[in-house]
Structure formats: C-alpha cells, structure tokens
Amino acid sequence: MPEHRITVHPSKPLEVLNADLTIEVESDGEKFGELRISRGSIDWVPRSHRRSFRLEWEQFDEIMRESGRPTQ
C-alpha cells in the first residue's frame, strides 16, 4: 500500500473566506494531487492535470455517506 503524506501548517484555527485552502497530498514521495477547500465546494486536482474535479459540499456529504467507510 502506498504511503501518503499530507502537510498542513496552520498556526491557529483558520476560516476559509475568499481564498481556497490548498492541501498538497504526496504518495510514496511524489505529488499525488491537491485538495482545494472553499466555502462552496471541495476540488481535487490530480497530479499532471490542469482541471479539477469539483463537488459541492452537499454532494461530498452524500458520496462520503454512501461510499465512505465508517470509523469508530
């Protein structure tokens, strides 16, 4: 299974306002993609892609409830 690395360095709690919060995701030491979080949606930009894949928050919630694995 690949090893994933996610790096976020908030110095304090932050609210996403007019600019996206971008989180870079690495897999086995190479960039896997970027997760962009905004007030209206969540976007995934895979490595070597110019365009993102966007879900509105309600769509994201539905997909996670249907396809996600519950945690304890």
N, C-alpha and C positions, 0 to 999 in steps of 0.2 A: 504494500500500500504506500502511495507517495506521502512524503512528509510535507505538510503545508505550513507556511509561515505567514502570519498576519501581523502587521505592525501598525499600531495606533499610539500616538503620544499626546493624549490630552493632558494639559496641566491642571485642568479643573473641568467640572461638568460644562458641556457646551450645548448650545441650542443652535440648530441648523436654521439659518434665516434666509438670506438671499444668495448664498453660495453653497454649492454641494459640498458634502463631506466625502472625501475620496479615500478609500481604503485599498491599498495595494495588497494583493494576495500572491504569494510565491508557492510553487510546488517543486520540491527537490532542488531548491536553489535557483529556479528560473521563474520569471514573472509568469503567473497563471492568468491574471486579469486584474481589473479594477472594479470595485463595488462603489457606486456613487449614490449617496443617500441625499435626498432633497425632501422638502416638506410635502411635495405632491406625489413623489414616486421613488422607486428604487431601480437603478440601472446596473446592468452587468456589461462590462466591455472586456471580451476575451482577448488574450494576447494576440497581437498581429491583426486586430480588427479596428476599423475606423468607426464603425457604427456600434451603438449599444443596443441591448435588449432591455426594454422598459416594462415595468409592471407598476400599476397604480397600487397604493397601499392595500386597498380592498382586494385586489386580485392576488397580491402577495399573501395576504392572510388566508384566502381561500386555498391557494396552492399548498401552503405550508400545512394547513389543517388536513387536506386531503392526501398529500404525498409525503409530508414530513414524518419523522419517527418521534413519537412522544418520549420525553425524558422523565426521569423520576424526581 
